[in-house]
Amino acid sequence: MGHGPAVRRRKLGEELRRLRDRAGLTSGEAAARVGWHQSKVSRIETGRSGVKPADVARLLDAYEVLDPQLRALLGALADSAGSGGVDWTRAYSGLLPPQYRDFISLESQARSARTLETSVVPGLLQTPAYARAMTRAALGGLSPAKVDSLVEVRLARQEVLRADPPLMLSAVIDEAVVRRRVGGPAAMREQLRHLLDVAALEHVRLQVIPFHRGGYVGLTGPFLIFSFPAISDLDVVVIDHLTSSLYLERREDLEAYSAAFQSVQALALSSEDSLDLIARAARDEDEPG
């Protein structure tokens, strides 16, 4: 476990070592091919030091790796492992804590995300009004300008759902998420209708665990699993706390949380029945009281 940049440095190093082994080279031979000292290759492979995208490209050339998707992913991984963020977040560098910028970086590189939320709408599916109400509630005391900026960040993150290719999102939410009136009836009604709209996208799957299902794994601990193209070993589990995020990268952790997500998917209503429940909740917001 660790924080995002360290996780990605280790993952990147492991993948580069695997590719070197596949090429039949020792670390010393690899270093000689690119004109480095062997210790630099060793530090990169063990994640003890960062590496520039250009240096990753030199290693991939030495290892005769031609796959453009793999090269692009490892280059982007090297960039984010060093910077801890993506380009557009730099405009908010004075506002966003490093762990949030790092989370955004992971999200922007992932091919798919699986998330369990037990109390709030997943960030990628929030409307501006809902996001504003949640930000005010969770981070009391912020100025209106800072709240507005954080909402802008939340909405900018949602571009991953409109990218080419888009992020594949599977979200399981507790019924409490759709019943908790955040921001008042009008804001909640808008949010619920937005969930119906976004769930119609081919790359979004939304399911609800109804109250009558009782307890289940994950009820007390929402989590998110990011998966990446080409390299399954880059997958990571993210668990949010009030002041930080925990990143789990061990294979046994990934297997445990993947199994947990499968179990909550099986427990949840089907996508169609889930949308029916959300539609009923939206109609309830129209009712007085």
Helices and strands as residue ranges (DSSP letters): H 4-22, H 27-34, H 38-45, H 53-62, H 68-83, G 87-92, H 98-109, E 112-117, G 123-125, H 128-138, H 144-157, G 158-161, E 168-174, H 175-179, H 185-198, E 204-209, G 211-213, E 223-227, G 232-234, E 236-240, E 245-248, H 251-267, H 271-286
